[in-house]
Amino acid sequence: MKVSLDVTAVPSSPAGAGRYTVELARALAALDDPSLVLVARRTDAPRWRGVSAGRANVLASSPSPRPLRLAWEQLVLPTLLRRAHPDVHHAPHYTMPERSRVPVVVTIHDCTFFDHPEWHEPTKVRFFRRAIRVAARKSGALVCVSRTTARDLAAICPVTVPIVVAPHGVDHDRFSPYPPSPASDDAALHRLGLEPENRFVLFVGTVEPRKDVPTLIRAFSALADDERDVRLVLAGRRGWGTRPVDEALASTPHRDRITCTGYVPDDAVPSLLRKASVVAYPSLSEGYGLPALEALACGAPLVTTRDTAMAELAGGAATLVDTGDPDGLAGALAAVLRAAGGPDAALRREAGIARALDCTWEASAARHVEAYRIAANA
């Protein structure tokens, strides 16, 4: 089988869906079957040859600016696919070439364009609602990244095509309880302006409305008087809609104990996770919540929100709290901090590591191949 994968939307410093596409491309390229074609931006061929270790054919055709790229997907990509002769085309970010004669598999990451439009830029809401509805009707199969997303999609949007749930994996070479050298984690923290000997609560991710960072700041403020040596580290680039975060930072009396690192280089993220006293991922909703799984893989205690994809992926290895509850989050964080070094903490750590070891990009790629075969044989 020959599969083409659209990688045109992946930025140079990928996060979220971009990270998913990179890791999936790498895992698929390592397989003997299917053979892989990567459809890339005109300027981006060298990167994707590197990602695939030279095992994929790279068709660098798409323009870079987003409006032109979206028009190219509808007007030019169907012809390119007809000439390349893949058995299946995979569109990994909601949209698909609607006139394609090649069967298309589409990845749906979450359904928040429908149930939480306030978390997105208004211009994207109408566009992606339509794209999801089209994919649910016209694709050969859908990939959902969690059972939570598949459940939400079925409740929100009429789906007439097969759904395959393909959870993300973890790069276990990077995200591990064991640092590459004894001093490497401390050195990484020093480069970020952090003192390795300090205890800290860590958030990793793009700062945007769905992450509910204001609730985390209020929770930290509630526990800071009792835990006087603990800091809060917010690690991640600023997205859109950050005004409530700025207001929460301005109002807390403990602003001097909160560090906002901005974008963190990929090689420093595992160090942060390994050194954190507790990782807080209080997101209101996610399609998957990969940073939460990466925290477990590094052996970090995790506090996240119940009835979400993060609770699904943690499989009982995380402490769960209600969404939007600063007092509940403060209590959970304080309990984890107090239990550090005890037998319960050790058991939870081992459970998290074991859970993460079950999640690999190789297993995710295998589930994607199932979706490709469904679409090819439809």
N, C-alpha and C positions, 0 to 999 in steps of 0.2 A: 504494500500500500504506500502511496505517496501523499504526503500531507503538506499543505502550505500553511504557515503561521504568520499572521499579520503582526509585526513588531514596530509598526510605524509610529505608534503613540507613546513609546517608552522614552522618557527624558534621559538626559545624560547622568543624572543622579536619581535613580528610580526609587520610589517608595510605593507601598500599597500594591495596586494592580500592576504597576511597572515592575516591581520586584517579582511578582508572580510570573509575569511573562518572561523575564530573564531566566528564572530558575526552571520554568517549564521548557523553554527552548534548549537550555543546557541538558536537561534530563532526556528530552526527546532525541536530541542529536546523538546521545550516547547509545541509542538503540539501533539494532540492525534493521528492524521493521517497526514503524514505517520509516521510509526515507523522508528527509525533511527539507523543505524549501522555506526560507525566511524572507518575507516581503518587507523591505526596509525603506527608510528615507534615502534619497539620493546621496546624501553626504555621510551616511551611517554604515556603509558596508564593512569597513575594517572592524568596527566594534563587534558586529554580529558574526563575522568570521572568527573572531577571538572567542566569543561566548560559546560558539558551537565547536570550537577546536578544529575548525576546518572541515567538519563532517557534514555541514549543511550547505546547500546551494543558496546563495544570497542574491535576491533580485532587488537591487536598490533603485527604486523607481518613483517613490512617493515624494511630493514636495514637503518641505518642513513646516511652513505656517499652518496652524490648525485649521482655519477655514478652508484653505486650499486642499489640505489633506482629506478633509471630510467630503469635499466635492469630488476629489480624485477617487475616493473609495467607491462612489456611486457611478461615476462616469467612465473611469479608466480601468479600475481593478478588474471588473468582469472580463474585459478583453484580455488582460494580462493572464488571468487564470485560465482562460480558454486556450491560450497559447502554451502555458506551462504544463497543462494536463495533470494537475493533482487530482487524486480521487476525492479528497475532502479539503475544504479550506476552513481554518479555524480563526474566528474573529474573537479575540480575548477580552474585549472591553465593550460589551453591550451592543455596539452597532454592527451591521453586516452589509455587504454589497447586495442590495435587494434584487438586482437583475442577474445575479450570478447563475450560470447553468451548472456550476459545480455545487454539490451539496455543501452546506455551511453549518459548522458547529459554532455556537455563540456562548461565551461565558457571561453569566449574570453574577455579579459580586454581591450585590445587596439590592433591596427594594426601597431604599429610603427616598428616592426621587418621588415615590408615591405617598408613603406614610409620614415622611418628615421632610417636605420640600424646603422648610426653613433652614435646613442644614446645608443647603447648596446655593450656589449662585443662581439667581432667578433665571438667567438666560439658559442654564443647563437643564432646568427641570422639565420644561416642555419638550425639549429635544430628546432627552434620554427616556422620558416616559413613552414617547412614540417609538423610539428604537427598541425598547424592551417589548412593547406590544407586537411590533413587527417580527422580532426574533421568536417570540412565543408562538407565532402563527406560521412563519415562513421558513425557519431554519430546519435543518435535518435532525438536530438534537440540541439540547441546552446542557451546558455544564453549570452546576451550582456549586459554590465552594464550601458549602456546609448544609447540613439538614435544615438548619434554621432558615437559611436563604431559600431553600427549596420549598419549605412550608410557607414562608411569607409570600413567595411568588405565586404559589397556587391559590392563596387566599385573596391576592390583590388583582391578579391578571389572568384572563382566560388562557390556558396553555393547551395547545393541541399537538405538541410534539413531545418525544421522550425527554426525560430529565435524568441526567447522570450526576450524582453527587461525587465530587472529586476534591477532597480536602487538600489544603496546602501541605507541604513538607517543611523540614528544617534542614539547613545546611549544617550538618553535624560536625563538619571539619572546622567551622567557625564558631558555632554556638555549642559550647561544651563546658562542663564544670571545671575543666582543667586548662589553665592558661598556657600559651605556647612556651613561655619561659617564666621563671619565678618572679622576675621584676617587671614583666611586660604590662600587667594590669595597672600597677602603680604609675608606670611611666605614661600610660594612656590617660589616666586621670589627671596627672600633672599637666599634660598638654592642654587639657580642657579647663585648667585653673582650679581644679578640685584637690582637696587634701585627702589622700587615700585612707588615712586613719580615721576620718570622720564617718559616723553613721549617717546614712542618708536614705530617704524615700525617693524612688526614681520613677519618673514617667518618661517613656520613649514613644515618640510618634509625632506626626504633623499636628500642630496646634490649630484646631478647627472646631466648629461648634459641637459636632457629635462626640468629641473626646471628653467633653465636660470637665475641662481643666479648672474652671472656676470652683466647682464643687471640691476638687482635690485641694485647691489652695485654702478654701475655708476649712476643710478637714484638717489640714496641716496646722492651721492657726489654732484649732481647738485642742490639739495635742501638744503644741510646741512648748507651753509653759511647764508641762510635766516631763517632757522629753527634751531637756535643754541642750543636749549635745547633738541633736538630730537636725539635719538639713533637708530641704526639698530641692531636688534637681529636676528641672523640666528640660528634657533633651529632645530637640526636634525643630525643624524649620517652622516658621509661622505661615499658616495658610491664610484663608480669608475668615472674616467674621471674628476677629480676635479682640474686639473692643471689650466684651465682658471679662476676658482674661486680664486685660490691662486694668480694668476697674477693680477686679479682685486683688490684683497685686498692689494697687495703690491704697487699698483700704486695710490690708492686713498689717498688724503691728509687728509682724515678723519678716518684713520684706528683706531685711539684711541676711536672713538665713535661707533665702530662696535664690537659686542659681538658674538662670535661663541660658542654656548653652548655644541656642540656635542649632543649625544643621550640624550633626555629628558624623564624621567620616565613618564609613562602614566598618573599618577595622577597629574602631574604638567602642562600638556598640556592645560587643560581647564583654569587654572589660567592664563597662558600666554595669551590665547585668550581673556579672559575677561579684562585683564589689558592693552592690546595693544591699542594704539591710532588708529592704522589702521593695518590690516593684508594684506600683499602683497603676491599674489600667481601668479607670472608672467609666469607660465609654458607654454612652447611652444605647448604642447599637452598632454592630459591625457585621459585615458579611462573613468575616472569619476572625480577624484579630491576631494576625501573625506575630506582632511583638509580644503578646501574652504567651504564645507557645515558645518563642525564642527565650523568654525569661525562664520558663520551666526547664528548657534544655540546658541552661547554664546553672541550674540548681538554685535559682533565686526564689524566695518566697513570693507568691503572687496573690494580690488582692484584686478581684475584678467583679463584674456585675452579673447577677443571676438572671436567668431567662434570656440569655444572649448567646451568640455563637462562641464567645469566650468561655462561658460555663460549659458549653458542649465540648469544646476542644480540651478543656482542662481535665475532664473526666474525674472529678472529685479531688484533684490535686491542688486546687486553689481555694482560698477563702473568699466566699461570695457575699456581696452586699446588694441592697436595693439600689437602683439607679437614682441619681439626684438626691442622695441622702448624705449630707456632710457629716452629721453626727454618727450615723452608722458606719461610714467610711473611716472616720476618726477612731472609733472604737475598735474596728477591725485592724487598722494599722498599728494602734497601740498594743493590741493583744499579740500581734506577730512580733513586734519589737521586744516585748517582755518575754516572749517564749524563745527567743533566739538562743541557740546552744542547748536547748532541752531536748528530751526524747521525742516529743510530738513534732517539734520542728524538723528533726532529723528524718522522721518517718514521712512527713509531708514533702521534704526535699527529695527523698528517694522516689516517692510516688510521682513527682513532677518529672524527674529525669526519665523514669521508665515510660511515662506517658509520651514524652517527646520522642523517645527512641522509636516508638511505633509509627511516627509520622515522618516519612521520607519523601523527597521529590521523585524518587524512582516509583514509589507506590502511587503518587499522584499522577505521574505520567502514564502509568498502566491504566488507571481509571479513565484518563483522557482518551487513550487508544480505544477503550471500549466504546466511548461516545463516537469516535471517528468511524468505527466499524458499523455502529447502528446507522449513522447518517449515510455512509457509503452504500449500505444494503437496503435502504428504505425504498 
